[in-house]
């Protein structure tokens, strides 16, 4: 199950929640609770278009593994799987 927990400030009696693509065509449950005083520090401002674009650009700049990287990981996993557990 995928869950999202975010705290937003309600403006003009409205709240817009943008969801990841994986939520497309699914039913979701929405529960709205007022924030307690200790949670106040967690309030997230609603990002504007520039902030969204900048976040997307940062996300897309993350390196992607190539075949050499994948091969090194698989070889490491195979090596570790050959280890024998010694009983005490």
C-alpha positions as CSV (number, residue, x, y, z in Angstrom):
1,X,0.0,0.0,0.0
2,X,1.3,3.4,-0.9
3,X,0.4,6.3,1.5
4,X,1.1,10.0,1.3
5,X,1.1,12.1,4.5
6,X,1.5,15.9,3.9
7,X,0.4,18.9,5.8
8,X,-0.9,21.9,3.9
9,X,-2.4,25.2,4.7
10,X,-6.0,25.6,3.5
11,X,-6.6,28.8,1.5
12,X,-10.0,30.1,0.6
13,X,-11.7,27.0,1.9
14,X,-9.9,24.9,-0.8
15,X,-7.2,22.4,-0.9
16,X,-5.7,21.0,-4.1
17,X,-3.7,17.7,-3.8
18,X,-1.6,16.6,-6.7
19,X,-1.0,12.8,-6.7
20,X,1.7,10.7,-8.3
21,X,0.9,9.0,-11.6
22,X,0.7,5.6,-9.8
23,X,-2.6,6.8,-8.3
24,X,-4.2,7.2,-11.7
25,X,-7.6,5.3,-12.0
26,X,-7.5,4.1,-8.4
27,X,-9.9,4.8,-5.5
28,X,-8.4,6.7,-2.6
29,X,-9.6,7.5,0.9
30,X,-9.2,11.1,2.0
31,X,-9.2,11.9,5.7
32,X,-8.8,15.5,6.7
33,X,-7.8,16.3,10.3
34,X,-6.8,19.6,11.8
35,X,-3.1,19.9,12.7
36,X,-2.1,19.9,16.3
37,X,0.3,22.5,17.7
38,X,3.3,20.2,17.6
39,X,2.7,19.5,13.9
40,X,2.5,23.2,13.0
41,X,6.2,23.2,12.1
42,X,5.5,20.6,9.3
43,X,3.1,22.8,7.3
44,X,4.2,22.7,3.7
45,X,3.4,25.6,1.3
46,X,1.7,24.6,-1.9
47,X,4.5,24.6,-4.5
48,X,4.1,27.0,-7.5
49,X,4.8,26.0,-11.1
50,X,8.5,27.2,-10.9
51,X,9.1,25.1,-7.8
52,X,7.5,22.1,-9.4
53,X,9.6,22.5,-12.5
54,X,12.8,22.8,-10.4
55,X,12.0,19.7,-8.4
56,X,11.3,17.8,-11.6
57,X,14.6,18.9,-13.1
58,X,16.5,17.8,-9.9
59,X,14.7,14.5,-10.0
60,X,15.5,13.9,-13.7
61,X,19.2,14.8,-13.1
62,X,19.7,11.8,-10.8
63,X,22.1,9.3,-12.3
64,X,20.8,6.1,-13.9
65,X,22.7,2.8,-13.6
66,X,24.1,1.4,-16.8
67,X,24.9,-2.2,-17.6
68,X,28.3,-2.1,-16.0
69,X,26.8,-0.9,-12.7
70,X,24.2,-3.6,-12.8
71,X,26.7,-6.3,-13.5
72,X,28.9,-5.2,-10.6
73,X,25.9,-5.3,-8.2
74,X,24.8,-8.7,-9.5
75,X,28.4,-10.1,-9.1
76,X,28.5,-8.8,-5.6
77,X,25.2,-10.4,-4.7
78,X,26.3,-13.7,-6.2
79,X,29.5,-13.5,-4.2
80,X,27.7,-12.8,-1.0
81,X,25.2,-15.6,-1.7
82,X,28.2,-18.1,-1.8
83,X,29.1,-17.3,1.8
84,X,28.5,-20.2,4.2
85,X,27.0,-19.6,7.6
86,X,29.1,-21.1,10.3
87,X,27.2,-22.4,13.3
88,X,28.5,-21.6,16.7
